[in-house]
């Protein structure tokens, strides 16, 4: 309780105990913890009368035993149950939330199959364990007849020596006229024939799981039919779907208000990421992702859509993008796809770009050629209001992301440079590091602008800005060109933003450690408590953020660009799916702040 804002206790639910005993045990735990109770009612296979009675009886028992009722969640409701129970419990004195059944959450995944059947993977990409399985089919027919029975997300059970069926399934996978299956299971512990393996290895983009299990075809199918779906830590797609259901069904603000907590300065990476998603969801924006050919972009886009963080626009051929995401077992049907080579917007964007840059020698043909580049097209979408923000860089360089933004969107009136920050999520706090990605060797004026922009970014994301202008010396202890630059930049900020808490030059240890600060700058309001760290050059900043990230297991979110009139953000070419998701959420928040 001292370390966390909220402690959620799962409670006891043993299958070998009756519901009554489980309930009584949880009541005793709540009484001894002094904790309120969340009551969860499973509506699956129950009548409306039974569900209604369960709610009343369990909540009355809680109150009778002196427990505090926090909320009741009725889960797995069908449409009729949801509609009727909402009316019946409308004026019920205890807060009740209604969550509908989501069929996909109860479907098996490839991970469930591997675990329940102790399957041996023959071909398996790590990301494909999250594929869902809608139906299980046993291939006992000839190929021409069996093809009529293939449906989307089927799991096919077929002996490995049925090479005709296996070859047909591979052909169907790459055919636009047949559905995409979720996987193939070989019974009898069989492996694929060497020629089939050779065929598969030569298929570009092949990503269908192929598994081998002990037991005959019948027993394998029977075991699959009795397997249960699990929501795993690694089930990113199901988790995103469940979070989307929760967010659309539950009044989160009301729950937050009801939680009695003391003020805490602790902010973990998970708390910060959750906060980002919540802010983005409240003012959903349209974010364009020009690099739709990258698998990471597609996977991140699905998570964003499922968690309802932002609307997604993908650039490229609709046919190719659709084929790619279906082959990966993803659902991006809610994304908008625009082909930037054939769109009617190309001419409008080319004309606009020509008018912007003709004084600098740009020709109409060069303007039109530029708009065939995804980053230029996407940036113009943001500038002209067709999108609210852009995220790119998973494939291209930082320059390829920033250059169109500088030419089209331009910098804000109060700054002349684009800079960047990283949100460094440590174990108990989030710090802001700038500039670690863009400006190689800023002069004093530029460094001052980076500090001001970084402080504004920190404040916009709920971090109180206490700015440390970093150098190799603290206070007046050092001299030299480098430290003088930092000292001058600090003075510029102080004269421009008189209310800003800023200290510089200051060493990193004095900026972050209170004990060191008391020795070096005992009267400083920033030393030992800094939240925004401004590095004197790119060499120092980039190395420091990577050193902190790797040595302390910090989560580094960024780089986040600042100083542009509209939000454009750059990705690292080594970025993970989670990095893309976080950057899209931040871009959406920036777009909301721009109005």
N, C-alpha and C positions, 0 to 999 in steps of 0.2 A: 504493500500500500504506500510505502514511503517513496518507492521508485517509479510508480506508475499512476497515471491519472485515473484509470479504471481497471479493475481486475474482474474478468469474466470467468466464473467457475462453471465448467461444463455440467457438473452434477453426476449422479450415479444412475446408470441404466443397464443393469445386468439382465441378460436374457434368462438366467436360471431363477430369477426372482419375479414375483408377481408385480403387476403395475402398482398395486396398493403399497407393497413393501418398498418399491423403488421411490414412490412418491413420499412416503413417510421418512425415508432416509434423507432425501433432499430437503425436506422441511427441517429436520434436525440440523443438517449442515448450515442451512440459512439462518436458523435461530442462533447457532453458536458463532457464526461469522458476523451476525448483525447485518445481513445482506438482504436486499429486496430480491424477489423471485420473478423470473420470466417463465411464464407457463406456455409450453408448446404443445399444441394439439395436432395430431396427425389425422387428417380428414380422409385419407385414402381408404376406400372400401367401407365407408361409414355412411349411414343415412343422415339426413339433415337434423332429425330429431336427436340422434345419438351425439352428433357433434355439439349441438346446442346444450344438451344435458351435461356433456363432459366439461364444457366451458364453465357453466354455472356451478357444478358440484366441486370441481377442483379449486376454483377461485374462492368459493365460500369456505372450503376447508382451510385454505391458506390464511384467510382472515381470522377464522375461528382459533387457529393455533398461534396467533400473534405475529404472523409474517407480514411483510409489506409487499403488496402486489405492485410490480413494476410495469408489466405489460403482458398481454396474451397474444401469441402468434398462432393463427390457424393455418396450417401448411397443407399443400397438395389438394387444394379445392378445385372442383370442376366449375364450369361457367354457372350452372344452375345453383349449386351450393353457395358460390360466392355472392350471387345476386340476392338470394333469399336471406342468407345469414347476415349480410350487411344491413338489410332492412330490420331484421329481428333484433339485432344487437346495436342498433343505431344509438339508442339512448342508454345503453348499458353503462353502469357506473365505472367499470374498469376498462382501461384503454385496450382495445383489441385491433389487431392488424390481420389482414387477409391476404394470403399468398396463394396464387393459383398454381395448379400442376403445370410443370414444364416438362414435356415428354422427354426431351433430350437429356435432362439431368438424370433420368432413370435408365438411360441406354448404356449398354456395355461400351467400353473403350478397348483399344488394343492392349493397353496396360492391364485391364481387368482379365482379358483372355490369357495373357502371358502368365499372370499370377495364379488364376484359378485352374489352369490346365498344365502349369509348369512347362510352358511351351519353350522350345528352343528357336530363337530367331535365325532365319537363314538370310533374309534381307530385311533390314530394319534401320531406318533413320531415327535418331533420338526424338525428333519432333513429332514423328508419326505415331507415337504411343498414345497421343491424345485423340486420335481419330475415333469418331463414334461409329457404332454398329447399329443399324436400324433393323435388319433382319439377318437370319442365318439361313443359308441355302446349302443343301447337299447336292453336288453335281453327280447325278446318277444317269442323266439322259445323254444322248449324243449331242455334240457341240451345236449343230444347227437348231435343235429343239431347246437346248438349255439357254441359249442366248436370248430367247424370248422371255425368260424368267428373271433376268438380271435387273435389279433395281438399285437406285442410288444408295450408297453406303452399305451394301450387302457384305457379309463375311462369307466367303465360299469355302466349304469343306470338300476337298477332292483329293483322292490318292495321287501321289506324285507321279505315278507311272501313266496317268491319264494325260499324256503330253498334248493330245488334241484339245482337251478342255483348257489346260494351262496356256497353250499358245493362243487359243481363242480369247481367253481373258486378257492376255497381254495386248492383243490386237484391239480388243474393245476399249481398253484403257486409253489408247491413243486415237480412238475414233471419236468424232464429234457427234455421232448418231447413237452412241450407247452411254448409259450412266457410268459414273465412277464408283467402283467398289472400294471397300475399306481395307480389305485384306484377303489373304489366301491361307488356309490351314491344311497341311498335309498330315493325315493320320498314319498309323502304323510306324511312327518314328522315322518315316521316309524322308529322304532329301531329294532335292531337284536333280534331274539328270544333268550331267556335265554340259551337254549341249544347250539345255534350257538355261543353265546358269550363264553360259557364254552369251546367249541371246539377250538375257536380262542386262548383263553388264554393258552391252553395247547400246542399250536404249537410253537416250539422253533424257535426263530429268526423271528417271524411274524412281518412284517413292512409295510404292505400295508394299506394306509389310507382308512378308511370306514367313510362315511359322511351321514348325514341325512338332507334333505331339505323339505321345505313346497312346496305344489303344486303337481299336478299329473305328470305322467311320460312324457306326451307330452310337457307340459309347461316347465318342467325341461330341457328336451332335447333342446327345442327351446331357452331357456335362455342361455344354455351352448353354443349353436352355435353362439349366438350374443355377447358372452363375449370376452373381449380383453385382450391379454397378457400384463403384465407390467414387466419392469425391476426394481426390488425392491432392496433396500439396503441389504436385506437378501438373494437375489438371487445369492448365491455364484457361482453356477455352470454356470448360464448365464453370470454373470459378468466375470468369468474366460474365457468363450468362446468369449465374446465381446472384452476383452483385447487382447486375442490371435489374433483375426481378425485385430484389430487396429495395433498391433505390426508388423504383417506381411504385412500390406497394407500401412503403413505410415512411412516416413523417420523421425524418432523421433529426430535424431541428427540434421537434417536440421531445424526442428522446434525449437529445443533448441537454436541453433545458432541465429535464427531470433528473439527470445525473448530478448528484451533489458532490462536487469536487472542490478542493482548494486550488488556488492559483499555483501553477507549476511552470518553471522556466525550462523544464526538460522537453526536448524535442528530438525524437528518434527519427531515423530515416523513414521507417514505415509510417509514422505519424505525419511526417512532412509530405510524403507521397500521397497519403490519403487526403491530406488537406488540399493538395494541388488538384486532385480529381474532383473533390467537392466544389471547389471554387469554379473549375471549368464547367462542371455539370449545370451549375446554376445559371450560366449565361452561355449556352452552347453556341460555338462558332464553327465556321466552315474552314477547314485546313486542307490545303492542297499539297499532295505528295507527288512530285514529278518522277520519282525513281521507282515506278511500279514494277520494273523487271526484277527487282531484288526481293528475294523470298522474305527477308527480315521485315521489309516494308509492308508486305501483304499480311504477315502474321501480326505485326503491330497494329495495322489498320483494323483487323478483326477485333482485337482486344479493345481498342478505342470505341468501336461501334457497339460492341456488346456491353461495355460499361457505360455507354451513353455519355461519353466525355466530350465528344465533338462530332460534327459531320465531316465526312472524309470525301475528298475529290482526288481521284487517281488519274494521271495522264498516261495515255498510250492507247493502243488498239483494244477495243472492248472485247473482241474475240480472243486475243492473246491473253489479256489479263484474266478473263473469265476462265479460260482453259487452265491457266497457271494456278489460280486459287482453288479451283475444283480438284485439280490433280494433287494439291497439298491437303485436301480434305477440309478447306476453310469455307466460310460463308461470308461473302462480301457483297451480297445482293443489295444491301442498303447503301453501299458506296456509290457516288456519282463518278462515272467514267467519261472522260473527254479525250478524244484523239486530237492532240495538238498539231498534227500534220494535216488533218482534213476538216477541222472545225471551222464553222462560219466566223468564229471569233478571230481567226488568224489575220484577216484583212483589217478588222477594226484595231487590233493590237499593233499591227505593223504601221498603220497610219499614225496612231498615237505615239509610237516610239520614234517615228521619223520626225514628227513635230517637236518632240522633246530634244532630239539630238542633231537636227539638221544644221544648227549653227556650229556644231563641232565637226561638220563634214560628213555626217551619216547620209547615205543615199537611200532612196526608197527600196531598192533591191536588197541592200544590206540589212535594212530594218526588217524586211520580210524573211530573209534568211535567219536572222537572230530569233525570230518567233518560232522557228522549227525546233529550237533548242528548248528542252523541257524547263530549265531554270528561268529562261527569259519569259517564256509563255506564262509560267506559274507566277512569276513576279508581277507581270502585267495584270494577271487576274486579281492579285491583291491590290495593286494600285487603282484599278478601275472598279473595285468593289464586287467582283465575281467570287472572290474568296476573302477570308479575313486574315489569313496568315499562311506562310509557306515553311515547310521543313524539308531540307535536302542535305546532301553531303555523304550519304551512305556509300555512294559509288564515286562521286566526283570530289574535287578538291575544295578547300575552304574558299579559294579565290573564285571558283566557278559558282559558288553560292552567293558570295558577297558582291561580286562585280555587278551583276544585273540589279541588285538592290540599290547600290550606290548610284547607278545610272538612271534608274526609274523611280524608286521610292524616295531616295535621298535622305539626308540627315535632318533631325529636328532643328528648329530655329535656334535653340539654346546650346547646340553643340556642333562642332565641325568634323567630328570623327565618329566612326563606328568602333565600339569596343565590345568586350565580352566578359562574362563572369561564369564561374562554376559555383553551384550550390554544393558545398562539401558537408555531407551528412555524417557526422561522427556519432559515437554511441549515445550521447545525451544532448547534443546541440547541432545546429546547422549554421555553418559559416559561409560567408561570401568571399570568393577569391577573384580578383581582377587585376590586370588583364592577362589571361594565361593562354590566349589562342590567336589574337589578331595583331596587335601593335607590337612591332619588334623592339623598337627603342624610342618610346615617346619622350618628347621634350617636356619641360616643366608645365607648359600650358596644356599640352595634351594629357599629361598625367593628372593634372587637376580636374580636367573634364571627365576622365575615366573615374576618378574618385567620386565626383558628384553624381554621375550616371549610376555607378554601382550602389551608392547610398540610396538613390531613388528606387532602384530595383529591389534592394533588400527590404525597404519599407513597404513596397507594393506587395511583397510576399510575406508580410507579417513578421519580419525580422527587424528589431530596433537597430538602426544604423549607428554603430560606434566605429569610426573609421581609423584604421592604423595605416599610415604611410610608411611602408617598410624600407629599411636600409641596413647597412652593415654596422651602423652606430645608432645610439639612442641619445636624443636631446642634442646638446651642444658638444658632445664628447668627440665627435669626428669632423674631419674636413676633407675636401677633395671634390672633384667634379661631380661624381655620382651622388654623394650625400647632399651636396649643394642643390642639385636638381630636385631632390625630394623635399628639401627644406623650402625651396622657392614654390614648388607645387602646393605644399601645405599652406603657405601664406596666401596664395591665390585663392584657395578654397575658403580659408577663413575670412577673407575680405569679400568674397562673393556670396557665401552662405554662412552668415554669422551665427545662426542657430545650430549649425551642424556640429556634432561632437566628433572632433578629429584630433589626432596626435601624430606628429612626425617631425623629423625622422625618428623611427623607433625600430628596434630589433624584434624579430618574431617572438622570442621567448618573453620579452617584456610586454608584448602586446597580448599574449594569451595566458600567461601564468601570473596569478595575483602575487605570489611570494616574490618572484623576480621583479615585478612591477613596483612593489613597495620599496625595493632597494634602489632601483634605477630612476623611477619617476613617481615618487610617493604622493604627489598632489594631483596626478592626472585622473581625469574622469573616464579615460579610455583605456589606459594601460591595465593589463590583466583582465579586461572585460571586452576587448575588441570583438566585433562581429563581422566587420568588413575589412579585408586585408588587401591593400593595393601594392602590387609588386612593381619595382622600378623598371623592369624590362621583361620581354617575353622569355628570355633564357631562364631567368630566375623563377618567374611565375609558372611556366610550363613544367619545369623540373620539380618544383615544390609541390604542385598539386598532385603530380603522379607519385611522388615519394610518399606523401601523406596518404593517398589513396591505397597504395600497395602495402605500406608498413602498418597501417592502423585499421585496415578493412573498412575504410570509409567509403560511402557511396557518393560518387562524383556525378552530379547531374549538370550537363552542359556540353559544350559552351552555349550560353544564352547571349545572343547579340543584343546590344542596347545602343541607342542613339539614332535609330531609324524612325521615320515617320509612321511606318506600319511594320508589324512583326514578321521577320524572316529569321529562321534559325538554322544553324549548321550542325551537321552530325559528323562524328568521327567515322572514318571508313572501317574502323574496327568495332563499331557500335554493336551492342546487343539489342534484342527486341525490346527489352525493358527500357533501355536508353531512349529508343525511338518513342515509346509510349510516353515516357516522362517529358520528353522534349515537345511532343505534340500538345500535351496538357498545358505546359508552360506557355507555348505559343498561343493557345486558345485564351489563356488568362491575360496575356499581354494584349491580345486583340480586344478583349472585353474592357480593359483599362483604357484603350484608345477610343472606346465608344463605338 
